[in-house]
Amino acid sequence: MPEVYVHAVRGRTAEQKRALIKDITDAVVRHFGVPADAVLVEIMESDPANKAKGGVPLSERRS
């Protein structure tokens, strides 16, 4: 069972996540030759205050 983990900062809509999961599943099916129900996709969301780039929390960079 292939597993794909996506790390992302919280803030995407349910529709965006659903579309991403579908696209990833389709790609794994096509390239790994497995059925769609064998593919596990998990989106790991983090709070923007808990992630930083260049020493600045993303919650401060976005504003």
C-alpha positions as CSV (number, residue, x, y, z in Angstrom):
1,M,0.0,0.0,0.0
2,P,1.7,3.2,-1.1
3,E,1.5,6.1,1.4
4,V,2.0,9.7,0.5
5,Y,2.3,12.4,3.1
6,V,1.9,16.1,2.2
7,H,3.2,18.7,4.7
8,A,1.5,22.0,4.4
9,V,0.6,25.1,6.4
10,R,-3.0,25.2,7.4
11,G,-5.3,27.4,5.3
12,R,-6.4,25.4,2.3
13,T,-10.1,24.8,1.6
14,A,-11.6,21.3,1.7
15,E,-12.1,21.5,-2.0
16,Q,-8.4,22.3,-2.6
17,K,-7.4,19.4,-0.4
18,R,-9.8,17.0,-2.1
19,A,-8.5,17.9,-5.5
20,L,-4.9,17.5,-4.4
21,I,-5.7,14.1,-2.9
22,K,-7.4,13.0,-6.1
23,D,-4.5,14.1,-8.3
24,I,-1.9,12.4,-6.1
25,T,-3.9,9.2,-6.0
26,D,-4.3,9.2,-9.8
27,A,-0.5,9.7,-10.2
28,V,0.3,6.9,-7.9
29,V,-2.1,4.6,-9.6
30,R,-0.6,5.5,-13.0
31,H,3.0,5.2,-12.0
32,F,2.9,2.4,-9.4
33,G,0.3,0.3,-11.1
34,V,-1.8,-0.2,-8.0
35,P,-5.6,0.3,-7.5
36,A,-6.8,3.6,-6.1
37,D,-8.1,2.0,-3.0
38,A,-4.6,0.9,-2.1
39,V,-3.3,4.5,-2.0
40,L,-3.2,6.4,1.3
41,V,-2.7,10.1,1.1
42,E,-2.4,12.1,4.4
43,I,-2.2,15.9,4.6
44,M,-0.2,16.9,7.6
45,E,-1.2,20.5,8.4
46,S,0.7,22.8,10.7
47,D,-0.1,26.1,12.2
48,P,1.6,29.1,10.5
49,A,2.9,30.2,13.9
50,N,4.7,26.9,14.3
51,K,6.7,27.1,11.1
52,A,9.3,29.6,10.1
53,K,11.3,30.6,7.0
54,G,14.4,32.7,7.3
55,G,13.9,32.9,11.1
56,V,10.5,34.5,10.8
57,P,7.3,32.6,11.6
58,L,5.0,32.2,8.6
59,S,2.2,33.8,10.5
60,E,4.2,37.0,10.5
61,R,5.4,36.7,6.9
62,R,1.9,36.4,5.5
63,S,0.6,39.6,7.0
